[in-house]
């Protein structure tokens, strides 16, 4: 099973790649795939432009899964 890893725009792509490498060292059914962080425009598709990304400290459960759904559509990842 593929697990796609991404991040919000302000997160370091280098750290994301390092996380994917560390997770990938574990033997098993999961394959961790790192991709580019979301752009601000992609992030705003899900969260909205009412809250600047720098002002958001945390996401609600619904916001987080909405963000995941938006990312799957943008990257054409099968559900």
GROMACS elastic network, one bead per residue, 0.5 to 0.9 nm:
[ bonds ]
;  ai    aj funct       b0    kb
    1    29     6  0.59630   500
    1    31     6  0.60878   500
    1    32     6  0.86614   500
    2    29     6  0.84561   500
    2    30     6  0.58210   500
    2    32     6  0.60337   500
    2    33     6  0.68765   500
    3    30     6  0.66432   500
    3    31     6  0.59220   500
    3    33     6  0.59841   500
    3    34     6  0.85622   500
    4    31     6  0.83759   500
    4    32     6  0.59885   500
    4    34     6  0.60446   500
    4    35     6  0.72371   500
    4    77     6  0.86258   500
    5    16     6  0.74400   500
    5    17     6  0.87109   500
    5    19     6  0.88021   500
    5    20     6  0.72574   500
    5    32     6  0.68701   500
    5    33     6  0.58386   500
    5    35     6  0.62363   500
    5    36     6  0.86577   500
    5    37     6  0.87196   500
    6    13     6  0.85069   500
    6    16     6  0.70763   500
    6    33     6  0.86744   500
    6    34     6  0.62480   500
    6    35     6  0.55815   500
    6    36     6  0.62782   500
    6    37     6  0.52023   500
    6    38     6  0.69261   500
    6    71     6  0.86467   500
    7    10     6  0.79910   500
    7    11     6  0.60942   500
    7    12     6  0.82300   500
    7    13     6  0.79519   500
    7    16     6  0.73457   500
    7    35     6  0.85377   500
    7    36     6  0.76689   500
    7    38     6  0.60865   500
    8    11     6  0.58099   500
    8    12     6  0.89835   500
    8    37     6  0.57321   500
    8    38     6  0.53585   500
    8    39     6  0.73549   500
    8    40     6  0.78595   500
    8    43     6  0.68685   500
    8    53     6  0.86250   500
    9    12     6  0.81072   500
    9    37     6  0.55895   500
    9    38     6  0.53438   500
    9    39     6  0.53799   500
    9    40     6  0.58582   500
    9    43     6  0.75511   500
    9    53     6  0.82356   500
   10    37     6  0.82462   500
   10    40     6  0.87590   500
   10    53     6  0.81563   500
   10    54     6  0.80455   500
   11    14     6  0.88079   500
   11    15     6  0.77777   500
   11    16     6  0.77989   500
   11    37     6  0.73170   500
   12    15     6  0.53578   500
   12    16     6  0.64681   500
   12    17     6  0.88490   500
   12    37     6  0.80746   500
   13    17     6  0.61802   500
   13    18     6  0.85939   500
   13    34     6  0.89060   500
   13    35     6  0.83644   500
   13    36     6  0.67136   500
   13    37     6  0.64933   500
   14    17     6  0.51487   500
   14    18     6  0.62116   500
   14    19     6  0.86877   500
   15    19     6  0.61839   500
   15    20     6  0.86719   500
   16    19     6  0.51278   500
   16    20     6  0.63410   500
   16    21     6  0.87540   500
   16    34     6  0.68549   500
   16    35     6  0.83178   500
   16    36     6  0.87109   500
   16    37     6  0.84034   500
   17    20     6  0.50610   500
   17    21     6  0.62500   500
   17    22     6  0.87075   500
   17    33     6  0.88090   500
   17    34     6  0.59514   500
   17    35     6  0.80871   500
   18    21     6  0.50633   500
   18    22     6  0.62128   500
   18    23     6  0.86080   500
   19    22     6  0.51575   500
   19    23     6  0.61143   500
   19    24     6  0.83994   500
   19    34     6  0.85458   500
   20    23     6  0.51861   500
   20    24     6  0.58982   500
   20    25     6  0.87621   500
   20    32     6  0.57685   500
   20    33     6  0.66079   500
   20    34     6  0.59218   500
   21    24     6  0.50042   500
   21    25     6  0.65314   500
   21    32     6  0.79836   500
   21    34     6  0.87352   500
   22    25     6  0.54775   500
   22    26     6  0.77042   500
   23    26     6  0.59305   500
   23    31     6  0.85529   500
   23    32     6  0.67848   500
   24    27     6  0.74883   500
   24    30     6  0.80444   500
   24    31     6  0.65252   500
   24    32     6  0.58667   500
   24    33     6  0.86471   500
   26    30     6  0.86098   500
   27    30     6  0.80025   500
   28    31     6  0.80345   500
   34    37     6  0.89552   500
   35    38     6  0.88323   500
   36    39     6  0.86107   500
   38    41     6  0.79733   500
   38    42     6  0.58348   500
   38    43     6  0.61475   500
   38    71     6  0.77659   500
   39    42     6  0.51277   500
   39    43     6  0.61527   500
   39    44     6  0.85492   500
   40    43     6  0.50345   500
   40    44     6  0.60930   500
   40    45     6  0.87416   500
   40    53     6  0.77659   500
   41    44     6  0.51014   500
   41    45     6  0.64253   500
   41    49     6  0.89140   500
   42    45     6  0.52221   500
   42    46     6  0.72208   500
   42    70     6  0.78154   500
   42    71     6  0.76406   500
   42    74     6  0.78684   500
   43    46     6  0.57240   500
   43    47     6  0.62452   500
   43    48     6  0.76392   500
   43    49     6  0.88966   500
   43    53     6  0.83043   500
   43    67     6  0.71484   500
   43    70     6  0.82798   500
   43    71     6  0.84047   500
   44    47     6  0.50238   500
   44    49     6  0.54680   500
   44    50     6  0.87231   500
   44    51     6  0.87974   500
   44    52     6  0.88385   500
   44    53     6  0.83809   500
   45    48     6  0.57872   500
   45    49     6  0.80569   500
   45    67     6  0.83021   500
   45    70     6  0.72029   500
   46    63     6  0.75727   500
   46    64     6  0.89851   500
   46    66     6  0.60887   500
   46    67     6  0.52600   500
   46    68     6  0.86572   500
   46    69     6  0.83597   500
   46    70     6  0.60290   500
   46    71     6  0.86114   500
   47    50     6  0.81240   500
   47    51     6  0.77570   500
   47    53     6  0.89685   500
   47    63     6  0.66561   500
   47    64     6  0.87953   500
   47    66     6  0.78344   500
   47    67     6  0.69738   500
   48    51     6  0.67985   500
   48    52     6  0.86813   500
   49    52     6  0.64216   500
   49    53     6  0.84149   500
   51    54     6  0.82585   500
   51    55     6  0.65489   500
   51    56     6  0.67654   500
   52    55     6  0.53938   500
   52    56     6  0.68554   500
   53    56     6  0.54398   500
   53    57     6  0.86236   500
   54    57     6  0.78119   500
   56    59     6  0.74185   500
   59    62     6  0.79074   500
   59    63     6  0.56420   500
   59    64     6  0.57340   500
   60    63     6  0.50693   500
   60    64     6  0.60729   500
   60    65     6  0.86478   500
   61    64     6  0.52104   500
   61    65     6  0.63259   500
   61    66     6  0.85220   500
   62    65     6  0.53010   500
   62    66     6  0.59426   500
   62    67     6  0.84770   500
   63    67     6  0.60754   500
   63    68     6  0.86635   500
   64    67     6  0.50759   500
   64    68     6  0.63626   500
   64    69     6  0.87783   500
   65    69     6  0.61490   500
   65    70     6  0.85536   500
   66    69     6  0.50630   500
   66    70     6  0.61802   500
   66    71     6  0.85965   500
   67    70     6  0.51356   500
   67    71     6  0.61996   500
   67    72     6  0.87252   500
   68    71     6  0.51055   500
   68    72     6  0.62704   500
   68    73     6  0.87958   500
   69    72     6  0.51462   500
   69    73     6  0.63909   500
   69    74     6  0.87258   500
   70    73     6  0.52320   500
   70    74     6  0.61983   500
   70    75     6  0.86318   500
   71    74     6  0.51019   500
   71    75     6  0.60185   500
   71    76     6  0.81243   500
   71    77     6  0.81374   500
   72    75     6  0.53066   500
   72    76     6  0.55550   500
   72    78     6  0.71748   500
   72    79     6  0.76161   500
   73    77     6  0.65754   500
   73    78     6  0.84828   500
   74    77     6  0.79667   500
